[in-house]
Amino acid sequence: MKKRGRHRIRSADYWRAYYTRKQREWRAVHPRTRRRQKQKIGDWPSLTTREGSLFLWQNDYWIIRYHGHAALLKSTRGLHYLAVLLHDPGREFHVRELLARPIDASTPGAVAANGRVTGGLYAGVPMLDARAKAEYRRRVNDLRKDLNQAERFNDLQRKTAVRNELHAIADHLASAVGLGGRDRKTSSGAERARSAVTKCIKQAVKKIGEAIPSLGYHLATRIKTGYFCSYHPHPDRPVAWKF
C-alpha cells in the first residue's frame, strides 16, 4: 500500500512525462473520443516554469503556474471561484453571483451586462445578521465613493454600473428589512451561500498550497471571503495572470 504524504512540487519534465503516459492510456478509448481528446490535449500549453503566472482550465483540469512552479489540479467549484476572482482583482462578488455562474463558463470574467450584482442576489429573501449588514454598509460607502469619482471624470459607463449595483443592494435590503429596521424572518439563503462558497474557496486554496506552497500563501493572504468575495494582490507586486 502506498503511503500518503504531502504533494511534491512537480517539474516541467514530470508533467511532460505525465502527458505522454496519459496519451498512451487514451489510445484504448473509442477512436472518435480519442481523436477529440488528443486534439484538446494538443492545445494544452507547455508547463515550462519560466513563463508567467497561469490559471488555465483545460479538459476538467486547471493548469496553474506561479513563480517558477507548476501544477495540474482536478477541476472543482472552488478553483472556478478563484479563477473568477483572479480575473478581476479588486472587484467584490456577492456569493450568490458566484453560485449562479455556470461551472463551464468559457470566460471567467463574463458578467451580467446590467450590473455587478446579478439576479442571483434575489433568489429567496435572506435574513441579514449584523455581519451581513456591516458588509452591505461598507459596500454602499465604497460604491458612493466610486460614483463621486465617476461623476468627476464624467465616466458615464462607470456611473451606470455603480448606480445599478446601488439599486440592486437597496432593493435587496428593502426586501430583507421590515418597518423600523426589523429583520424579516425568512430563509437563511444568503448565509448558506456564504458558507458554501467560503468552504469551496478555502479547500481550493489548501489544495493549491499543497502543490505550490508560495501560491497557497499568496492566495490565503490576498483572497477575502464573506458575503462579498474578492482578490486583492499587493499594490506594489501585482500578478499578471493569464487565463
N, C-alpha and C positions, 0 to 999 in steps of 0.2 A: 504494500500500500504506500502510495506516495505521501510524503509529509507535506502538510500545508504550511506555508510561510508567507512572508511579505513578498509582494510583487517586486521583481527586479526591474531596473531600468534597461530597456531593450535598445540595442543599437540599430542603425540602419541596415547593417548586414543581416542581423537577426530577422528583420521584417521582410527583406528580400527573400531569404530562405523560407520564411513562413508563407509568403505568397506562392512560391514555387511548389511547396508541398500541398497547399490548398488547390492549386490548379490541377495537380495530379489526381487528387481526390474527386474533383469536379468532372473529370473525364468519364467517370462511371455514371454520371447523371444523364437523363434523357437528352439526345442530341440537340433538340430545339432549345431546351432550357440551358444546356451547356453553352451553346453559341451566344445566348443572351447574357449569361453570367460572365463569359470570357470577355465580351465586348465591354461590359461595365467595369470589370477589373482592369482592363487596359486603360480605362480613363482615370484610374486612381493615380494621384500624384506620387512622385518619389518621396520617401520618408527621409531624405537627406537632412541631417540635423544642422546643416549650415544655413538653411533658408530661414525666413522669418516665422513668426508665430502663426499657427494654423489651427482652425477649428472647423473641420470639414466633414459633412455627413455623406457617406457612400455605402450603399448596399447594407443597410441596417447596422453599420458601424460608424463610429466617429474617429477620424484621423486627427490627432492632436499633436502639435509641435510647440515647444516653448523653451527658449534659452538653451538650445543645443540638445534637447531630449525629445523623443517621440514616443507615442503610444497609440495603440489601436484598441478602442473600447466598444463593447456591445452597446447598441443604442438603448437609451432609457428616456423616460419623460424628463428626468432631472437634467440630463445632458441637453435636451431640446430647450428647456427653460433657460439654461445657462447660455446657449447659443443666441437666444433672443436678447438677453441682457447684454452680452458681449458685443452684439451687433450694433447696439445703440447706447453707448456709455453715457451715464448721467441722466438718462430718462427713467422715470419711475413707472412701472407697470403694475396695475392693480392685479391681485391674484386671480380674479375672475377672468381678466383679459388673457392671462397665461393659460388658464384651464380651457378657455374657449378656442385656443389656437389648435388647428389640426396638427397632429404629430408628424404628418408627411408634407407639411408646407414646404414649398420649394425655396422660398426666400425667407430667412429668419426675420428680416426687417419689415416684412409685409404687414401693414396695419390697416385698420378701417379708415376710410377716407374722411369720415365725418367727425373725427375726434380721436383723442388719445385714450379715452376710457370707452370701451366698446359696450355693446348691448349685454355682454356677459355680466356687467355690473348689476343689471336689473333682474337677473334670474333669482326670483324669490326676494323677500324683504327681510334682511337680516336684522337682528337686534345688535346695536352698537354698544360695546363696552367702553370704559374710559380710555383704554389704549387706542381703540379704533377712532374715537372722537379726536384724540390728540393728534393722530396721524393725519386725519382729514383737515384739521385746523392748520397744521403745518403745511400741508399740500396746498391749501387755498391761499395761504400767505405767500408761498413761493410763486404760485400762478399769478397773483396780483402784481408781484414784482416783475414777472415776465411780461405781463400785459403793459405795465408802465414803460418798460424798456422798448417793447414793440411799438408803442404809440410814439415814443420819442424818435425812433428811427423810421417811422411810417411803414412798418413791415405788416402789410395787410394780411398776408398768408399766416404769419405767426399770430397776429391778433385773433384771427378767426379760429385757429386751432386752440388757443388758450381759452377763448370765450366758450367754445364748445365743451371743453373739459370742465370749466367752472359751472356751466349749466347742468352738465351731467351729474356732477357731485352735488350741486344744490338740489336737484330733483331727487337724488338718492337719499340725501339727508332728510328732506321733507317727508319722504315715504317711511323713513325709519324712526323719526322722532315725532311724537304727537304734540298736542297742546301743552303749553307750559314746559316744554323741553323734556317731557316724559318719554322714555323708551317704549316703543311698541313691542309687545311680547309676541314675536313671530319667530320664524325659523332661524337657526344659527348657521345659515348657509355660508356667510362670509367667514366665520370662524373655522368652519370645516375646510373651506377653500384655502385659507391661510395655513392651516395645519398641514394639509396635503401637499401644497406647493413647497412649503418650507422643508418638509421631510424629504421630498424628492431632490431638491437642490442640495441639501446637506449630504445626502447619500452620494450624489454625483461628485461633489467636491471631495468627499472622502475617497471615492474610487480613483479620481484623478490624482489625489495626493499619494496614493499607494504606488501609482505608476510614475508620476513626475512630482516628487516632493516639493520642489520650488514653486510649481504652478498651484499645487494644492494650498500652500501657504498664501500665495498671492490672492487666490480666489476667496479663501477663508477670511482674509482681512479686507477685501475690496468688494465683496458681494453683500448687499443688505437685503434681508428678508423681513417679512411682516405682511401687513395688508397691501403695502406697496413694495415691490422688489426692484432693485437697481444694481448697477455695476459702476463703481467709481474708481478708475485707475488713478495712480499717483499723478498729480498735475505736472510734476517735473519729469516723470518717467512713463509716459503713455505707451500702451502696447498697440502696435499696428496689426490687428487681427485680420487674417484672410479667411474667407468663408467659401 
